[in-house]
């Protein structure tokens, strides 16, 4: 990973820290991030927990949600993400949520290990920084940058009561086929490089059942609401 990408990552983390979780946002609009027409295309997504979500007009529950970090350093809806075809995409996901999961997949009781794998990225890997730790250290006149953990798959931990150190996934699918799958871990920043070479409109979805636990075992609420844990990806 080159220094330009690293410092872009650090800048994104610092900017979000300055914005704070209580920023105003809208779920009704979504805009592409401004970028030159050549070179890498940078997209930063932010996951925040505890967003007020009203269910059945009366029951309010805190739910996680994806957002786009826009060019003006505000959070915008991730309902419709626009990405370029035939061009390197540098995707950063900053996950402010927390917690592992024992279930992952199409239902609240699924344990589909396909969603624990990194799919569709350059080299089949992602780079994960623990943002609760220092990103760099300085000693005796030398600055040392934190090396990311290089991940191709996240394995089950513990016994039958264990789980996966996965808080959310960012998964792009087309007619049931997984084009991209990037698992994230709460409190960490994940970086991935990818190319999308076929134009079209696809679905993105989180496959960790993180919605209303009282309804359909978590496959509800944010999980099924556009702009929260699902939406569209337009590749053009």
Secondary structure, DSSP 4 states (H G I P E B T S, - for coil): --HHHHHHHHHHHHHHHHH-TT----SS---PPP--SSS-EEEEEEEEEEEEEEETTTEEEEEEEEEEE-TTS-EEE-SEEEE-SSS-EEEEEEE-----BS-BSSSTT-B-GGGGB-BSBGGG-EEEEETTS-SEEEETTEEEEPPPEEESB---BSSTT-BBS-SEEEEEEETTEEEEEEEE-TTEEEEEEE---S-EEEEEE--S--S-TTSGGGSSGGGGSBTTTEEEEEE-
